[in-house]
Amino acid sequence: MLGYSLLFLVFALIAAALGFGALAGLAANIAKVLFIVFLIAFAISFLLGRR
């Protein structure tokens, strides 16, 4: 999941550099959401894995 987040971040940077602002914004939002989901999943697995 972190890999997908980084992929969308790179995609957003490339799209922004080429002038596709709306597409870059969408990709950046997807990257943010995936990163937050990754952090939540990491925290849950960290807390449940310690038992």
Secondary structure in CASP SS format (residue, H / E / C, confidence):
PFRMAT SS
TARGET T0000
AUTHOR 0000-0000-0000
METHOD secondary structure of the structure
MODEL  1
M C 1.00
L H 1.00
G H 1.00
Y H 1.00
S H 1.00
L H 1.00
L H 1.00
F H 1.00
L H 1.00
V H 1.00
F H 1.00
A H 1.00
L H 1.00
I H 1.00
A H 1.00
A H 1.00
A H 1.00
L C 1.00
G C 1.00
F C 1.00
G H 1.00
A H 1.00
L H 1.00
A H 1.00
G H 1.00
L H 1.00
A H 1.00
A H 1.00
N H 1.00
I H 1.00
A H 1.00
K H 1.00
V H 1.00
L H 1.00
F H 1.00
I H 1.00
V H 1.00
F H 1.00
L H 1.00
I H 1.00
A H 1.00
F H 1.00
A H 1.00
I H 1.00
S H 1.00
F H 1.00
L H 1.00
L H 1.00
G H 1.00
R C 1.00
R C 1.00
END
